[in-house]
Amino acid sequence: MSWFPPGSSVWLAAGFAALMALGREASASPRTPIQDAGAAGNRWALLVAGISGDPELKEGYFKQIMELRGILEGPYGFPHDHVLVLFEEPERDPARVQFRSTRGDLHKACDQIAARASPADLLFVVLMGHGSFDKGGYKLNLVGPDPSGEEIAAALYSIPAGRHVVVNTTSASGGSMQALAHEKSIVITATKSGNEKNQTHMGEFLIEALRDGNADADKNGRVSVLEAFVYAARKVEDYYSQDGALQTEHAILDDDGDGQGRSDPSPANGEGFLARTTYIDSGALRAGLAALSPEEKTLTAEARVLEKQIEELKYAKAAMAQEEYEKKLEELLLRLAEVNAKLRKK
């Protein structure tokens, strides 16, 4: 939800336009309140680049994973020792690549985070490289034996973080969705099934979404997981259409734990509830937050709570009478407008 511009007439037009738009959305079931995991706790990242099988691809994966690490340690504020990287040649940069991309080292990395993480924390996982899929299910291609989707899930969810954000950008990654889906977790795969087995481009556009401000659709100074997903998926479509090629990857997202990822998450299909208000950053990316006065920080926090309550209401709509829904939505929009008006005067 964007902050509304000042001026009552402008707000009324924007507010009730939003009311009408939201009123047309449906949801599958009411949800529990959104918890902003990672906002108060620590944030961890596990970045895995599997075996490349090609010198050019190896160079590309190394460049991507190092750029992603730089983004997380830089503007996103992750401590250096909270970002664990697996690459097939860790000797390439021992200071920033702690593990070889093997099955055993994947478990070691997860064990290290699990020993330090808590339920207040957020874990951000990105898998790059090649995946395979057959009647035995999905496997991530690493140096040596390849772990299955179920084995990866068991390792990741042994980490007691309150929110897991797992992005599998490998080929055939859609085949891992059922295994990786988990309660209170957001799972994104570059493909819609295990049968899309060509090289993917989701990873590079995900990095672009986190790096640039263009993915910030609601202009609140931050990029939510949903905004990053939508941006990267759109850029993938553009990539294929500009080349006039058949699109061989279709990203999907699941955040209700049912393993049925959607390419168009919304209240209408019940997906996107967590992803809309989950952020990888600590909150400091909101424009000018560090320079705000204590009162402005309080108002900003209040605005964020109201934005979340509006999202919760949208997903609870199916269980409410239309009149009750519109009344509660109008109340929240009015309160949000009042808070934003106060912020505008500061």
Secondary structure per residue as TSV (DSSP state, phi and psi in degrees):
chain	resnum	aa	ss	phi	psi
A	1	M	-	360.0	125.9
A	2	S	-	-81.7	155.3
A	3	W	-	-69.0	137.4
A	4	F	-	-82.0	145.2
A	5	P	-	-69.5	156.6
A	6	P	S	-69.7	160.8
A	7	G	S	105.5	121.0
A	8	S	H	-63.0	-42.1
A	9	S	H	-67.0	-39.5
A	10	V	H	-66.7	-43.6
A	11	W	H	-61.9	-44.8
A	12	L	H	-58.3	-42.1
A	13	A	H	-64.0	-46.3
A	14	A	H	-68.5	-42.7
A	15	G	H	-63.6	-46.8
A	16	F	H	-78.3	-22.6
A	17	A	H	-64.8	-42.5
A	18	A	H	-64.3	-40.6
A	19	L	H	-58.2	-46.2
A	20	M	H	-65.5	-40.4
A	21	A	H	-65.7	-45.0
A	22	L	H	-66.9	-33.0
A	23	G	H	-64.9	-22.6
A	24	R	T	-84.5	-10.4
A	25	E	-	-84.8	151.2
A	26	A	-	-123.8	166.0
A	27	S	-	-139.6	163.1
A	28	A	S	-79.4	-38.6
A	29	S	S	-165.0	158.3
A	30	P	-	-67.5	155.9
A	31	R	-	-123.9	163.7
A	32	T	-	-78.9	158.3
A	33	P	-	-57.4	146.2
A	34	I	-	-69.5	133.9
A	35	Q	-	-105.8	128.4
A	36	D	-	-84.9	70.6
A	37	A	T	-59.4	139.3
A	38	G	T	91.2	-19.1
A	39	A	T	-68.7	-40.6
A	40	A	S	-99.6	-23.3
A	41	G	S	-98.9	-162.2
A	42	N	-	-88.2	161.4
A	43	R	E	-122.4	136.6
A	44	W	E	-125.6	151.6
A	45	A	E	-135.1	137.9
A	46	L	E	-124.6	111.5
A	47	L	E	-113.0	119.9
A	48	V	E	-122.5	119.3
A	49	A	E	-109.4	113.2
A	50	G	-	-75.1	-173.5
A	51	I	-	-67.0	137.4
A	52	S	-	-92.2	-42.4
A	53	G	S	77.1	6.1
A	54	D	S	-158.3	130.2
A	55	P	H	-58.3	-38.7
A	56	E	H	-68.4	-42.3
A	57	L	H	-66.1	-38.4
A	58	K	H	-59.0	-44.3
A	59	E	H	-63.7	-40.9
A	60	G	H	-64.4	-44.0
A	61	Y	H	-65.1	-39.5
A	62	F	H	-63.8	-43.6
A	63	K	H	-62.3	-43.7
A	64	Q	H	-65.0	-45.5
A	65	I	H	-70.1	-31.8
A	66	M	H	-72.6	-37.0
A	67	E	H	-64.8	-42.7
A	68	L	H	-63.4	-42.1
A	69	R	H	-60.2	-42.0
A	70	G	H	-61.9	-39.1
A	71	I	H	-64.8	-45.1
A	72	L	H	-66.1	-42.6
A	73	E	H	-76.9	-25.0
A	74	G	T	-86.4	-103.8
A	75	P	T	-62.2	-25.7
A	76	Y	T	-86.0	-10.3
A	77	G	-	74.2	22.2
A	78	F	-	-72.5	134.0
A	79	P	-	-61.9	148.6
A	80	H	G	-55.5	-42.4
A	81	D	G	-81.7	5.3
A	82	H	G	-101.1	1.6
A	83	V	E	-115.3	111.9
A	84	L	E	-108.3	130.0
A	85	V	E	-121.4	136.2
A	86	L	E	-116.6	128.9
A	87	F	E	-144.1	154.0
A	88	E	S	-66.9	-20.5
A	89	E	-	-129.4	79.3
A	90	P	G	-61.8	-23.5
A	91	E	G	-66.8	-13.5
A	92	R	G	-61.2	-36.4
A	93	D	-	-157.3	77.9
A	94	P	T	-58.4	-26.6
A	95	A	T	-71.4	-25.0
A	96	R	T	-119.4	-8.1
A	97	V	-	-121.1	106.2
A	98	Q	-	-87.9	-20.3
A	99	F	E	-137.5	154.0
A	100	R	E	-83.3	146.6
A	101	S	S	-80.0	74.6
A	102	T	B	-120.6	163.8
A	103	R	H	-59.5	-44.5
A	104	G	H	-64.3	-42.5
A	105	D	H	-70.0	-28.4
A	106	L	H	-61.6	-43.3
A	107	H	H	-66.9	-38.7
A	108	K	H	-62.2	-43.7
A	109	A	H	-63.3	-43.6
A	110	C	H	-64.3	-39.4
A	111	D	H	-63.4	-38.9
A	112	Q	H	-63.4	-43.6
A	113	I	H	-68.9	-42.3
A	114	A	H	-58.7	-33.5
A	115	A	T	-70.3	-17.0
A	116	R	T	-118.9	-18.2
A	117	A	-	-80.6	161.5
A	118	S	-	-137.9	168.4
A	119	P	T	-63.1	-12.7
A	120	A	T	-85.1	-4.4
A	121	D	-	-93.0	167.1
A	122	L	E	-121.5	136.5
A	123	L	E	-116.7	125.3
A	124	F	E	-110.5	119.9
A	125	V	E	-120.2	131.5
A	126	V	E	-128.7	125.4
A	127	L	E	-108.4	126.0
A	128	M	E	-121.3	159.4
A	129	G	S	112.6	-140.8
A	130	H	-	-108.7	143.3
A	131	G	E	-125.9	159.8
A	132	S	E	-129.6	158.0
A	133	F	E	-150.1	131.1
A	134	D	E	-149.2	-163.1
A	135	K	T	-63.1	-17.6
A	136	G	T	-85.4	-4.7
A	137	G	E	105.1	-166.9
A	138	Y	E	-86.7	145.3
A	139	K	E	-138.3	143.0
A	140	L	E	-91.8	124.4
A	141	N	-	-79.6	106.3
A	142	L	-	-115.3	178.2
A	143	V	B	-71.7	119.2
A	144	G	S	88.8	-151.1
A	145	P	S	-59.6	142.1
A	146	D	-	-95.9	126.0
A	147	P	-	-75.0	147.0
A	148	S	B	-80.6	167.9
A	149	G	H	-59.3	-39.9
A	150	E	H	-65.2	-39.4
A	151	E	H	-67.4	-40.6
A	152	I	H	-61.5	-45.7
A	153	A	H	-60.7	-43.7
A	154	A	H	-61.0	-39.9
A	155	A	H	-68.5	-44.9
A	156	L	H	-66.7	-42.8
A	157	Y	T	-84.8	1.4
A	158	S	T	-76.4	-14.0
A	159	I	S	-82.0	119.9
A	160	P	-	-81.0	48.4
A	161	A	-	-81.8	151.5
A	162	G	S	-75.9	-23.0
A	163	R	E	-142.3	126.4
A	164	H	E	-108.4	129.8
A	165	V	E	-116.4	108.4
A	166	V	E	-114.8	118.7
A	167	V	E	-117.4	112.5
A	168	N	E	-104.0	105.5
A	169	T	-	-97.4	9.5
A	170	T	S	-77.1	165.1
A	171	S	T	-62.7	148.7
A	172	A	T	62.1	14.7
A	173	S	G	-63.0	-26.0
A	174	G	G	-59.3	-24.5
A	175	G	G	-69.8	-12.0
A	176	S	G	-95.2	-6.1
A	177	M	H	-58.7	-47.8
A	178	Q	H	-59.7	-40.1
A	179	A	H	-71.6	-38.5
A	180	L	H	-83.0	-22.3
A	181	A	-	-58.3	138.3
A	182	H	-	-159.2	149.3
A	183	E	T	-59.1	138.7
A	184	K	T	61.2	26.3
A	185	S	E	-125.5	153.0
A	186	I	E	-113.4	123.1
A	187	V	E	-121.5	128.8
A	188	I	E	-122.8	134.3
A	189	T	E	-124.5	148.0
A	190	A	S	-72.5	-23.2
A	191	T	S	-123.0	158.1
A	192	K	S	-84.5	-12.7
A	193	S	S	-156.2	175.0
A	194	G	T	-76.5	-7.8
A	195	N	T	-88.1	-7.1
A	196	E	-	-90.5	94.9
A	197	K	-	-108.5	4.3
A	198	N	S	-77.6	164.8
A	199	Q	-	-57.1	139.0
A	200	T	-	-104.0	164.7
A	201	H	-	-123.7	5.6
A	202	M	H	-59.0	-39.6
A	203	G	H	-59.8	-46.5
A	204	E	H	-65.2	-34.0
A	205	F	H	-80.4	-26.9
A	206	L	H	-63.6	-44.5
A	207	I	H	-60.9	-42.0
A	208	E	H	-61.3	-39.6
A	209	A	H	-62.6	-39.8
A	210	L	H	-77.3	-29.5
A	211	R	H	-80.0	-42.8
A	212	D	S	-100.5	159.9
A	213	G	G	-83.3	-3.9
A	214	N	G	-66.0	-22.7
A	215	A	G	-79.1	-12.2
A	216	D	-	-76.2	78.9
A	217	A	T	-66.0	-34.8
A	218	D	T	-90.9	1.8
A	219	K	-	56.0	40.8
A	220	N	S	-99.2	9.8
A	221	G	S	85.7	5.1
A	222	R	S	-139.9	160.4
A	223	V	-	-114.0	113.6
A	224	S	B	-75.2	166.6
A	225	V	H	-62.0	-38.8
A	226	L	H	-65.3	-42.9
A	227	E	H	-62.1	-40.8
A	228	A	H	-63.5	-41.4
A	229	F	H	-62.7	-50.4
A	230	V	H	-61.3	-43.3
A	231	Y	H	-62.9	-49.7
A	232	A	H	-64.1	-41.3
A	233	A	H	-63.2	-39.6
A	234	R	H	-66.8	-40.2
A	235	K	H	-65.8	-34.2
A	236	V	H	-62.8	-46.5
A	237	E	H	-58.1	-44.7
A	238	D	H	-61.3	-40.2
A	239	Y	H	-58.0	-47.5
A	240	Y	H	-72.1	-38.5
A	241	S	H	-68.8	-36.1
A	242	Q	H	-66.5	-32.4
A	243	D	H	-84.8	-8.2
A	244	G	T	67.0	26.1
A	245	A	-	-103.7	156.1
A	246	L	-	-67.8	129.0
A	247	Q	-	-72.9	121.4
A	248	T	-	-109.7	10.9
A	249	E	-	-142.1	136.1
A	250	H	-	-136.9	104.2
A	251	A	-	-68.6	146.0
A	252	I	E	-134.9	159.0
A	253	L	E	-133.9	138.5
A	254	D	E	-131.5	127.8
A	255	D	-	-138.2	18.3
A	256	D	S	-113.4	4.7
A	257	G	S	81.8	5.0
A	258	D	S	-90.0	-5.6
A	259	G	S	76.2	6.4
A	260	Q	-	-102.8	79.8
A	261	G	-	-64.8	151.2
A	262	R	B	-125.5	147.0
A	263	S	S	-83.5	-16.1
A	264	D	S	-128.9	61.6
A	265	P	-	-58.6	134.3
A	266	S	S	-166.8	167.6
A	267	P	T	-58.8	-25.7
A	268	A	T	-65.1	-30.9
A	269	N	T	-114.9	3.5
A	270	G	T	82.6	0.1
A	271	E	-	-101.1	151.8
A	272	G	-	101.0	-2.2
A	273	F	T	-59.1	-50.1
A	274	L	T	-76.4	-39.8
A	275	A	G	-64.0	-28.4
A	276	R	G	-64.4	-32.2
A	277	T	G	-124.0	21.1
A	278	T	-	-105.9	130.8
A	279	Y	B	-124.3	146.3
A	280	I	S	-81.0	-29.3
A	281	D	S	-77.8	175.2
A	282	S	-	-87.6	-8.1
A	283	G	S	113.6	-16.1
A	284	A	T	-74.6	-10.0
A	285	L	T	-76.0	-18.2
A	286	R	S	-55.6	129.0
A	287	A	T	-50.2	122.0
A	288	G	T	73.9	10.9
A	289	L	G	-60.4	-40.8
A	290	A	G	-63.5	-27.8
A	291	A	G	-94.2	1.5
A	292	L	-	-73.6	150.5
A	293	S	-	-74.5	164.8
A	294	P	H	-54.8	-40.1
A	295	E	H	-65.6	-41.5
A	296	E	H	-65.9	-37.3
A	297	K	H	-64.9	-38.3
A	298	T	H	-64.4	-44.0
A	299	L	H	-64.9	-40.2
A	300	T	H	-62.4	-43.0
A	301	A	H	-63.5	-39.6
A	302	E	H	-64.2	-40.7
A	303	A	H	-62.0	-40.1
A	304	R	H	-65.0	-39.7
A	305	V	H	-62.7	-43.8
A	306	L	H	-64.3	-39.9
A	307	E	H	-60.6	-40.3
A	308	K	H	-67.0	-40.3
A	309	Q	H	-63.7	-34.7
A	310	I	H	-65.6	-41.6
A	311	E	H	-63.6	-42.8
A	312	E	H	-59.4	-42.9
A	313	L	H	-62.8	-40.1
A	314	K	H	-59.7	-40.1
A	315	Y	H	-79.4	-14.7
A	316	A	H	-94.8	-1.2
A	317	K	G	-56.0	-39.1
A	318	A	G	-62.6	-24.7
A	319	A	G	-95.3	6.8
A	320	M	S	-120.0	155.1
A	321	A	-	-70.0	145.5
A	322	Q	H	-58.6	-40.5
A	323	E	H	-63.4	-43.1
A	324	E	H	-64.5	-42.3
A	325	Y	H	-60.1	-48.6
A	326	E	H	-65.5	-36.2
A	327	K	H	-65.2	-46.5
A	328	K	H	-67.5	-37.4
A	329	L	H	-65.3	-42.9
A	330	E	H	-62.3	-40.4
A	331	E	H	-61.5	-43.6
A	332	L	H	-67.0	-40.5
A	333	L	H	-63.4	-39.6
A	334	L	H	-64.5	-44.8
A	335	R	H	-64.2	-39.9
A	336	L	H	-65.0	-40.3
A	337	A	H	-63.7	-39.4
A	338	E	H	-64.6	-42.5
A	339	V	H	-64.4	-43.9
A	340	N	H	-66.7	-33.6
A	341	A	H	-64.6	-38.8
A	342	K	H	-65.2	-39.2
A	343	L	H	-65.5	-37.2
A	344	R	H	-64.2	-28.6
A	345	K	H	-83.0	-12.4
A	346	K	-	-78.1	360.0
